[in-house]
Structures are given as structure tokens and as C-alpha cells.
């Protein structure tokens, strides 16, 4: 609203809500995918369930956003639900927002379900795998056939010992001070 994109670009709102459906669908898939592929979590969800979860996750977030817009218009007096196509109430705007959000969620959940069913590596997964293989000091626990989700869930530098804290570190620093004072 700061640069009047909603007024200057007629399709701005449609693009935002479509991309929101896509991004929230990806986030929903990532949640299920990491749980599904992590060897430490004993959950094995089928591709159709993962796709359904991603779709419902994205549609739910989009619906909650529309409720937020309505609440802001009613409570604070903003104009987030714009008049559209001759409808001054903003209902048409809300419905189109929800429709394009659902279409974005449907597209990503269909592609994600197809990807999981094929069990092939996406180009993003190949790039991440190459990065991890080329950075062994950072990800030494990810060599060989370790699942990508397990490597990413464990994080970098997990092979290093935890830093010393508490009484051990304090006693060492005190002993160094007394030795230096002598």
C-alpha cells in the first residue's frame, strides 16, 4: 500500500495471494518431508497424505490471513479488503484472494506429491547434496548415503564438542589468573 501497487498494478493482489499459496504449500511440504525422511523420527507418510497436508496447510494459512484482514478492517478501520468489480463490501476481493491462494496450494501440492511418489532427486536437492559434499569440515556426519533430511536436521558442526560453560570454564580462568599473578 505504500507505493500504491494495488492501484497501479491491477493484478498485484492476485499475484501476492497466488504466491502465498505456493510458498505456504512448500512450507507444508517441507514440514512433512523433513519428518518423513529423518531417520531419527519413525514416521512414514505416504506421498498422497503429504500432498493433502501441504494443500490444507496453505489453504488454512490463507484463510487465517483473510480473517486477519477482516478483523483489521473492523477493529482498526483499515481498508485491507478492497472494493472490487463493483462490489463495495470487499467480499469479491476476499473470494478471489482465497481462490487464487487455493490454486497456488493445489499446484504445489500436486507437484510435490508427484515428486515424492517418483522418489527422484530434485535439482535443489542435488545442489544441496553437492554443497554438503564439498564442505566436509562443516558436515562430516553427512558422508556416504546419509539422507539429506537427516544431514539438514542435524545441522552443521554437530561433530564438534560443546563449548565449556559453568564451573569448569570459571575454575580454569581463575587458575590462570592466580598463575599470572605469581
Secondary structure, 3 states (H helix, E strand, C coil): CCCCHHHHCCCHHHHHHHHHHHHHHHHHHHHHHHHHHCCCCCCCCCHHHHHHHHHHHHHHHHHHHHHHHHHHHHHCCCCCCCCECCECCCHHHHHHHHHHHHHHHHHHHHHHHHHHHHCCCCHHHHHHHHHHHCCCCCCHHHCCCCCHHHHHHHCCCCCCCCCCCCHHHHHHHHHHHHHHHC
